[in-house]
């Protein structure tokens, strides 16, 4: 197991060194960025469905999954659940289109790192994953197609979580995650000025903002999985995250800059720090909205599963005075996910393809962002496979999602994206009861 972990860490550290921003979406300009999917590649390959839990995969979206699923697994001599470790990353390629132009962008990101440890009827999980991501470069022009403003942003919020689950009965489990949110968001805006002949001035003005964010919130989960016949199992799940506050420590500077005509690099000549304390903006409170999700599914354990899930995010509760923007409002967001998987024969030793997990799903999302009275919606269809590797039901998970976000109405941007996901789900025994002295 140690060798596996070392290889995983080296691979994903290398991935992070060469990665770009976590998103290239212009819609990350709003609020604290684009929400990242807080789940595994297995979840994303089933349309974002997160109600299914088992003994060999981590479910980062429901802390009740840390406990329960206490079936006897033959490679572990029937001694219960293994240690579960997972790590994942993704690559996204996006075509951006408006009524007047188009562009292409791509980004490669680290998505999550987590571990779950069984402790009798209890289970503990902890890990790290991104919460939001900011990465945009926008420009505006006047009626004569002359550049007037340039906006850039980067950063985001990450989550370090620690959770505990408890198996109340054979079929019922509960759990709770404590999430520490931290990170920073940087954005700047340049207003271009020109002389009487239409040439850009040597010195331009730039406003730069930085917000350092931190705070705690909780996620509660419940999972109920009774057998309704000898072969069929009903799966139901519920998660709830109450409203919470993040502290935002803010900085703002006004700068005089020179822009290199060839490289476009910006050089600061002088700067003045804004007195945010006098405006009451040096420290503000950002409200993270309430999130509720519930789902239902049916299937044959270790064979097939089909389920649906509905998520409601009270984005209308979102607030932060630093991020107020004209013609933009937040309304309640919602997501509908439908998906499942199929395994031809999970314990086949002669035919590898029979042990492969085949996944598929679809999702419809209202992001809760409304610009110029136009709702920003998102759609995605996904496929994936779980490839057995090594021993003890460890596997590599590959997924692809094809979808669309936004619209070209009201001079907005439509994004057509393809997301590729890869993850490793590793299982091992760390604590073995001695049978002989």
Buried (B, 14 or more C-beta within 10 A) or exposed (E): BEEBBEEBEEBBEEBEEEBBBBBBBBBBBBBBBBBBBBBBBBBBBBBBBBBBBBBBBBBBBBBBBBBBBBEEBEEBEEEBBBBBBBBBBBBBBBBBBBEEEEEEBEBBBBBBBBBBBBBEBBBBBBBBBBBBBBBBBEEEEEEEEEEBEBBBBBBBBBBEBBBBBBBBEEBBBBBBBBBBBBBBBBBBBBEBEEEEEEEBEEEBBBBBBBBBBBBEBBBBBBBBBEEEEEEEBBBBBBBBBEEBEBBBBBBBBEBBBBBEEEEEEBEEEEEEEBEBEEEEBBEBEBBBBBBBBBBBBBBBBBBBBBBBBEBBBBBBEBBBEBBEEEEBEBBBBBBBBBBBBBBBBBEBEEEEEEBBBBBBBBBBBBBBBBBEEBBBBBEBBBBBBBBBEBEBBBBBBBBBBEBBBBBEEEEBBBBBBBBBBBBBBBBBBEEEEEEEE
